[in-house]
């Protein structure tokens, strides 16, 4: 059995709550220098890697700058900070609903990504909380879609993260969502929706395909007003966009969804007064480290169309 190589700790501090990028040189590499590999591997522009090496911005495990002509060493780790993209601040605050020495449960607003990804890096829930709470080790135990608001569980101690992730993997967290969608008295509720969902890499949307179900959601009607229903959604699984796809399949697409049933035209500006009307309302679980039972609720409110959401 091959032993896993221990990953050295990052020799660079976080920047704006964002970790440095770590790159491991392949063991079967045939490049002459570290520089040659980085130029071939990274999607940086012409001269970017050379400029970073000249500035000492790429370092090894000892924290020392990698020389521009440093020879290629299979298995070597290097770190650097990527240039942060220009990001518009999401004009809503993130609230902490619970905090102890092991976890932070935050109430994330709409439009704020959970963790750095793509063009959303420093303007994410994780980076904001690291800065605001001064907890550089904070890490997300799971993830909410950027357009979905509500509760997210973060872990404080890296060595405990796996225990909390296992809660979600083993479906030992009760998750309750709330949604606003069209009201149709012909749709019989409550009901449980089961289907097989696939989201292909590079595609914006997920879709249902024939096969063994891998996604299950219970849908309940809480009430309705003016043709708009308020729904309680209880997902048993956690597939990407699961609730949005299942509601759409029922003929009840969640209001102000830019992807379902139709993808919003490219280049359309986001309107912060019209968020996706989907909220992760509650999380309930028994802490695997302390044994304490938690039943936590979001304080956010889903408003009807035409009513500006509270910040």
C-alpha positions as CSV (number, residue, x, y, z in Angstrom):
1,X,0.0,0.0,0.0
2,X,1.4,3.3,-1.0
3,X,1.8,5.9,1.8
4,X,0.3,9.3,1.3
5,X,2.7,12.1,1.2
6,X,2.3,14.5,4.0
7,X,1.4,18.0,2.7
8,X,3.6,20.7,4.4
9,X,1.8,23.7,6.0
10,X,1.4,26.7,3.8
11,X,4.5,29.0,4.3
12,X,2.5,32.1,3.2
13,X,-0.2,33.8,5.2
14,X,-3.7,34.3,4.0
15,X,-4.5,37.4,2.0
16,X,-7.9,39.0,2.5
17,X,-9.0,35.8,4.1
18,X,-7.9,33.7,1.0
19,X,-5.4,30.9,1.2
20,X,-2.4,30.9,-1.1
21,X,-2.5,28.5,-4.1
22,X,-0.6,25.3,-3.6
23,X,0.9,23.4,-6.5
24,X,2.5,20.0,-6.4
25,X,5.0,19.1,-9.1
26,X,4.1,15.7,-10.7
27,X,6.4,12.8,-9.9
28,X,6.5,11.8,-13.6
29,X,7.4,15.3,-14.8
30,X,9.9,15.9,-17.5
31,X,10.4,19.6,-17.2
32,X,13.8,21.0,-16.7
33,X,12.8,23.8,-14.3
34,X,10.0,24.7,-11.9
35,X,9.4,27.7,-14.1
36,X,8.8,25.5,-17.2
37,X,6.2,23.4,-15.4
38,X,4.3,26.4,-14.0
39,X,4.2,28.1,-17.4
40,X,2.8,24.9,-19.0
41,X,0.3,24.2,-16.2
42,X,-1.1,27.6,-15.2
43,X,-3.5,29.6,-17.3
44,X,-1.6,32.8,-16.6
45,X,-0.9,35.4,-19.3
46,X,2.4,35.7,-21.0
47,X,5.2,36.7,-18.7
48,X,3.1,36.4,-15.5
49,X,5.0,33.4,-14.1
50,X,8.4,35.0,-14.9
51,X,7.3,38.2,-13.2
52,X,6.2,36.3,-10.1
53,X,9.5,34.4,-9.9
54,X,11.5,37.6,-10.4
55,X,9.6,39.2,-7.5
56,X,10.0,36.2,-5.2
57,X,6.3,35.7,-5.1
58,X,6.5,31.9,-5.6
59,X,7.9,30.0,-2.6
60,X,8.8,26.5,-1.5
61,X,7.9,24.7,1.7
62,X,10.6,26.5,3.6
63,X,9.1,29.9,2.6
64,X,12.1,30.9,0.5
65,X,11.5,32.2,-3.0
66,X,11.9,29.8,-5.8
67,X,14.7,30.9,-8.2
68,X,13.7,31.5,-11.8
69,X,16.1,28.7,-12.8
70,X,15.4,26.3,-10.0
71,X,15.5,22.7,-11.3
72,X,12.4,20.7,-11.5
73,X,12.0,18.4,-8.4
74,X,9.3,15.7,-8.7
75,X,6.8,15.9,-5.8
76,X,7.9,19.4,-4.8
77,X,5.3,21.8,-3.4
78,X,5.2,25.5,-4.2
79,X,2.9,28.3,-3.1
80,X,1.8,31.7,-4.3
81,X,-1.0,34.2,-4.1
82,X,-3.2,34.6,-7.2
83,X,-4.1,38.1,-8.2
84,X,-7.5,38.8,-6.7
85,X,-10.2,39.6,-9.3
86,X,-12.1,42.9,-9.1
87,X,-15.2,42.0,-7.2
88,X,-18.3,43.9,-6.5
89,X,-19.3,43.8,-2.9
90,X,-22.5,41.9,-2.2
91,X,-24.5,44.6,-0.4
92,X,-25.8,42.3,2.4
93,X,-24.2,41.3,5.7
94,X,-23.5,37.8,6.9
95,X,-24.7,37.0,10.4
96,X,-23.4,34.5,12.9
97,X,-26.2,32.5,14.6
98,X,-24.0,30.2,16.6
99,X,-20.3,30.0,17.6
100,X,-18.2,27.9,19.9
101,X,-14.6,26.6,19.9
102,X,-15.4,24.1,17.2
103,X,-17.9,25.5,14.8
104,X,-19.4,28.7,13.4
105,X,-22.9,28.6,11.9
106,X,-23.5,31.6,9.7
107,X,-26.6,33.0,8.0
108,X,-25.4,33.7,4.5
109,X,-27.2,36.3,2.3
110,X,-28.3,35.7,-1.3
111,X,-25.6,36.4,-4.0
112,X,-22.6,35.6,-1.7
113,X,-20.6,32.5,-2.6
114,X,-19.8,30.1,0.3
115,X,-16.2,29.5,-0.6
116,X,-13.7,31.0,-3.2
117,X,-14.4,29.7,-6.7
118,X,-14.0,31.2,-10.1
119,X,-14.5,34.9,-10.1
120,X,-15.7,35.0,-6.5
121,X,-12.7,34.8,-4.2
122,X,-12.4,37.5,-1.5
123,X,-16.1,38.3,-1.7
124,X,-17.2,35.0,-0.2
125,X,-18.7,33.9,3.1
126,X,-15.6,32.0,4.1
127,X,-13.2,34.9,3.3
128,X,-15.4,37.5,5.0
129,X,-15.8,35.4,8.2
130,X,-12.1,34.7,8.4
131,X,-11.4,38.4,8.3
132,X,-14.3,39.5,10.5
133,X,-13.9,36.8,13.2
134,X,-10.1,36.6,12.9
135,X,-10.2,32.8,12.5
136,X,-7.7,31.9,9.7
137,X,-8.4,28.2,10.1
138,X,-12.1,28.5,9.4
139,X,-13.3,26.1,6.7
140,X,-16.7,25.2,5.3
141,X,-18.1,21.8,6.2
142,X,-20.6,22.0,3.3
143,X,-21.7,24.5,0.7
144,X,-24.8,26.5,-0.3
145,X,-25.3,27.7,-3.9
146,X,-24.2,31.4,-4.3
147,X,-27.8,32.4,-5.0
148,X,-29.3,30.6,-2.0
149,X,-29.4,32.3,1.4
150,X,-29.4,30.7,4.8
151,X,-27.4,28.5,7.2
152,X,-23.9,27.2,6.6
153,X,-21.8,25.3,9.0
154,X,-18.1,26.2,9.2
155,X,-15.4,24.3,11.3
156,X,-12.8,26.1,13.3
157,X,-10.1,23.3,13.8
158,X,-8.7,21.6,10.7
159,X,-8.3,18.3,12.5
160,X,-12.0,18.2,13.3
161,X,-13.4,19.1,9.8
162,X,-13.7,15.5,8.7
163,X,-16.0,14.7,11.6
164,X,-18.4,17.4,10.6
165,X,-18.2,16.6,6.9
166,X,-19.1,13.0,7.8
167,X,-22.4,14.3,9.3
168,X,-23.5,15.5,5.9
169,X,-22.1,12.5,4.0
170,X,-24.0,10.1,6.3
171,X,-27.2,12.3,6.2
172,X,-27.2,12.9,9.9
173,X,-28.0,16.6,9.4
174,X,-31.6,17.6,9.1
175,X,-31.9,20.4,6.6
176,X,-35.0,22.4,6.0
177,X,-35.4,25.0,3.2
178,X,-38.1,27.5,2.4
179,X,-39.1,28.6,-1.1
180,X,-41.5,30.9,-2.9
181,X,-42.9,29.5,-6.1
182,X,-46.2,29.6,-8.1
183,X,-49.2,28.1,-6.3
184,X,-51.0,25.5,-8.3
185,X,-53.9,23.7,-6.6
186,X,-53.6,20.9,-9.1
187,X,-50.2,19.9,-7.7
188,X,-50.9,17.4,-4.9
189,X,-48.8,18.1,-1.9
190,X,-47.1,17.0,0.3
191,X,-45.1,14.6,-1.8
192,X,-41.6,13.2,-2.1
193,X,-39.8,13.7,-5.4
194,X,-37.1,11.2,-6.4
195,X,-35.0,11.3,-9.6
196,X,-31.5,10.9,-10.9
197,X,-29.7,14.2,-11.4
198,X,-26.6,14.9,-13.5
199,X,-24.7,18.1,-13.7
200,X,-21.9,17.9,-16.2
201,X,-18.7,19.9,-15.8
202,X,-18.9,23.3,-17.5
203,X,-22.7,23.2,-17.7
204,X,-24.7,25.8,-15.8
205,X,-27.7,23.6,-15.1
206,X,-28.4,20.1,-13.8
207,X,-30.9,17.8,-15.4
208,X,-32.9,14.6,-14.7
209,X,-31.9,11.4,-16.5
210,X,-33.2,7.9,-16.5
211,X,-31.7,5.6,-13.9
212,X,-31.5,4.9,-10.2
213,X,-32.5,8.0,-8.2
214,X,-29.7,9.8,-6.5
215,X,-31.8,12.8,-5.3
216,X,-34.7,12.9,-3.0
217,X,-36.7,15.9,-1.7
218,X,-40.0,16.2,0.3
219,X,-42.1,19.2,-0.8
220,X,-44.8,20.6,1.5
221,X,-47.1,23.6,1.0
222,X,-47.1,26.0,3.9
223,X,-49.5,28.5,2.6
224,X,-50.3,30.7,-0.5
225,X,-51.2,34.3,-1.3
226,X,-51.9,36.0,-4.6
227,X,-50.9,33.0,-6.7
228,X,-47.6,32.5,-4.8
229,X,-47.1,29.5,-2.6
230,X,-44.7,29.2,0.4
231,X,-43.1,25.8,0.5
232,X,-41.2,23.8,3.0
233,X,-38.5,21.7,1.3
234,X,-36.8,18.8,3.1
235,X,-33.9,17.4,1.0
236,X,-32.7,13.9,2.0
237,X,-29.8,14.1,-0.4
238,X,-27.5,17.0,-1.5
239,X,-27.2,17.0,-5.3
240,X,-26.3,20.3,-7.0
241,X,-29.4,22.4,-7.6
242,X,-31.5,19.5,-6.4
243,X,-34.4,21.6,-4.9
244,X,-34.5,23.9,-7.9
245,X,-34.7,21.0,-10.4
246,X,-37.3,19.2,-8.3
247,X,-39.5,22.2,-7.9
248,X,-39.3,22.9,-11.6
249,X,-40.2,19.3,-12.4
250,X,-43.4,19.8,-10.4
251,X,-44.2,22.8,-12.5
252,X,-43.4,25.1,-9.6
253,X,-40.1,26.8,-10.5
254,X,-38.7,28.9,-7.6
255,X,-39.3,32.6,-8.2
256,X,-36.5,34.6,-9.7
257,X,-34.4,31.6,-10.5
258,X,-32.0,32.6,-13.3
259,X,-31.4,29.0,-14.5
260,X,-34.7,27.1,-14.1
261,X,-36.8,26.6,-16.2
262,X,-34.8,28.9,-18.6
263,X,-31.2,30.1,-18.4
264,X,-31.0,33.9,-18.2
265,X,-29.3,35.4,-21.2
266,X,-25.5,35.9,-20.8
267,X,-24.4,39.3,-19.7
268,X,-27.7,40.0,-17.8
269,X,-26.8,42.1,-14.7
270,X,-27.8,40.7,-11.3
271,X,-30.6,42.5,-9.6
272,X,-30.0,42.4,-5.9
273,X,-33.7,43.3,-5.3
274,X,-34.8,40.1,-6.9
275,X,-33.0,37.2,-5.2
276,X,-33.7,33.6,-5.8
277,X,-36.5,32.9,-3.4
278,X,-34.8,30.0,-1.7
279,X,-33.6,29.9,1.9
280,X,-31.8,27.3,4.0
281,X,-34.1,27.8,6.9
282,X,-32.9,25.3,9.5
283,X,-30.0,23.0,10.4
284,X,-30.4,20.3,13.1
285,X,-27.6,17.9,14.1
286,X,-25.7,16.4,17.1
287,X,-22.2,17.7,17.3
288,X,-19.8,14.8,16.7
289,X,-17.1,16.4,18.9
290,X,-19.0,17.9,21.9
291,X,-22.2,15.7,21.7
292,X,-24.3,18.8,22.0
293,X,-27.6,18.8,20.0
294,X,-28.2,21.9,17.8
295,X,-31.4,23.1,16.2
296,X,-30.6,26.4,14.5
297,X,-32.8,28.7,12.4
298,X,-32.2,31.5,10.0
299,X,-33.6,34.9,10.9
300,X,-33.9,35.9,7.2
301,X,-37.3,36.3,5.6
302,X,-38.3,35.5,2.0
303,X,-40.3,38.4,0.7
304,X,-42.9,38.3,-2.1
305,X,-41.9,39.7,-5.5
306,X,-41.9,43.5,-5.5
307,X,-40.8,43.7,-1.9
308,X,-37.1,44.5,-1.3
309,X,-35.4,41.8,0.9
310,X,-33.9,43.0,4.2
311,X,-30.1,43.0,4.4
